[in-house]
Amino acid sequence: MEQAQPSPLSPFVPVMHRERFAELTGIPFGVIDGWVNRGYLPTIIIGKHRLINLVELTQTCIEQLPR
């Protein structure tokens, strides 16, 4: 029996590498890297890795929804 392919965010993870984020969004890595360096995307540093903070990004998106 063939298994269904899991969603890229299932189970949801609170952080993600910039490369994977670029892959999933279809936005070139250079653009993502620039947005991170300019502070447009929230990040968190864990050890030597700078990861995109998906929880904070989601919160920002929700707050910017029209009311």
C-alpha positions as CSV (number, residue, x, y, z in Angstrom):
1,M,0.0,0.0,0.0
2,E,1.4,3.4,-1.0
3,Q,1.7,6.0,1.8
4,A,0.6,9.5,1.4
5,Q,3.3,12.1,1.2
6,P,3.3,14.2,4.4
7,S,2.9,17.9,4.2
8,P,6.2,19.8,4.3
9,L,5.1,21.4,7.7
10,S,3.5,18.3,9.2
11,P,4.1,18.0,12.0
12,F,4.6,21.7,12.4
13,V,8.0,22.8,13.4
14,P,8.6,26.2,15.0
15,V,11.9,26.9,13.1
16,M,13.4,26.2,9.7
17,H,16.7,26.5,7.9
18,R,16.7,29.3,5.3
19,E,17.5,26.9,2.5
20,R,14.4,24.8,3.3
21,F,12.2,27.9,3.6
22,A,13.4,29.1,0.2
23,E,12.6,25.7,-1.3
24,L,9.1,25.5,0.2
25,T,8.2,29.1,-0.7
26,G,9.7,29.1,-4.2
27,I,11.6,32.3,-3.4
28,P,15.3,32.2,-4.3
29,F,17.7,31.6,-1.5
30,G,19.5,34.9,-2.1
31,V,16.3,36.8,-1.6
32,I,15.5,34.9,1.7
33,D,19.1,35.5,2.8
34,G,18.8,39.2,2.1
35,W,15.5,39.4,4.0
36,V,17.0,37.7,7.0
37,N,20.0,40.0,7.0
38,R,17.7,43.1,6.8
39,G,15.5,41.8,9.6
40,Y,12.4,41.3,7.4
41,L,12.2,37.6,8.5
42,P,12.4,36.8,12.2
43,T,15.2,34.4,13.1
44,I,16.6,32.6,16.1
45,I,20.1,31.3,16.6
46,I,20.4,27.8,18.0
47,G,24.0,26.8,18.3
48,K,25.8,27.8,15.1
49,H,22.5,27.8,13.1
50,R,20.4,30.8,12.3
51,L,16.9,29.6,11.7
52,I,13.7,31.3,10.6
53,N,11.3,31.6,13.5
54,L,8.0,30.4,11.9
55,V,6.0,31.0,15.0
56,E,6.9,34.7,15.1
57,L,6.4,35.0,11.3
58,T,3.0,33.4,11.6
59,Q,2.1,35.7,14.5
60,T,3.1,38.8,12.5
61,C,1.0,37.6,9.5
62,I,-2.0,37.1,11.7
63,E,-1.6,40.5,13.3
64,Q,-1.5,42.1,9.8
65,L,-4.8,40.6,8.7
66,P,-7.5,43.2,8.0
67,R,-10.0,43.4,10.7
